[in-house]
Amino acid sequence: PERSLTTGAADPPYDEARAPALPYSGANLRGELTRILRETRPTMVCLPDPIDIHPDHSAAGAFTLLALV
């Protein structure tokens, strides 16, 4: 699992999270995004540009693209 550089948390620090006990990791993020997309079956998905210079934005875009494949 990864640890947040800003909060130090290794999993979501709030109870309202979809899976509050799920450790931060790329595999878990992709899995949750995939589950959400399968459950909601959107006709359009808007996401950050994977080549954005902000690391959080580019990571969110890349993981969203991975979840869509």
C-alpha positions in Angstrom: 0.0 0.0 0.0 0.9 3.6 -0.6 0.9 6.4 2.0 -0.5 9.9 1.3 2.3 12.5 1.3 -0.1 15.2 2.6 -2.0 13.3 5.3 0.2 10.3 6.0 -2.8 8.0 5.7 -2.5 4.6 4.1 -6.3 4.3 3.5 -9.2 6.7 3.3 -9.3 8.7 6.5 -13.1 9.3 6.4 -16.0 7.0 7.0 -18.0 8.3 4.0 -15.5 6.7 1.6 -16.8 4.0 -0.6 -14.3 1.5 0.9 -12.8 3.2 4.0 -10.7 0.2 5.0 -9.2 -0.5 1.6 -5.5 0.4 1.6 -4.2 2.9 -0.9 -2.7 1.1 -3.9 -2.9 1.4 -7.7 -4.6 -2.0 -7.9 -7.2 -1.1 -5.4 -7.9 2.3 -7.1 -8.2 0.7 -10.5 -10.5 -2.0 -9.0 -12.8 0.6 -7.3 -13.0 2.7 -10.4 -13.8 -0.3 -12.5 -16.6 -1.3 -10.1 -18.1 2.2 -10.1 -18.0 2.3 -13.9 -19.6 -1.2 -14.2 -22.3 -0.3 -11.6 -23.2 3.1 -13.1 -22.6 2.3 -16.8 -22.0 5.9 -17.8 -22.4 7.0 -21.4 -19.7 9.7 -21.0 -16.7 9.9 -18.7 -14.8 13.1 -18.0 -11.4 12.8 -16.5 -8.2 14.7 -15.9 -5.6 14.7 -18.7 -3.1 11.9 -18.0 -0.3 14.2 -19.2 -1.3 17.0 -16.7 1.8 18.3 -14.9 0.1 17.9 -11.5 0.9 14.4 -10.3 -2.5 13.8 -8.7 -4.3 14.9 -11.8 -2.2 12.8 -14.2 -2.5 9.7 -11.9 -6.3 10.1 -11.7 -6.5 10.4 -15.5 -4.3 7.4 -16.1 -6.1 5.2 -13.6 -9.5 6.2 -15.0 -8.3 5.2 -18.5 -7.0 1.9 -17.2 -10.4 1.2 -15.5 -12.2 1.9 -18.8 -10.3 -0.8 -20.8 
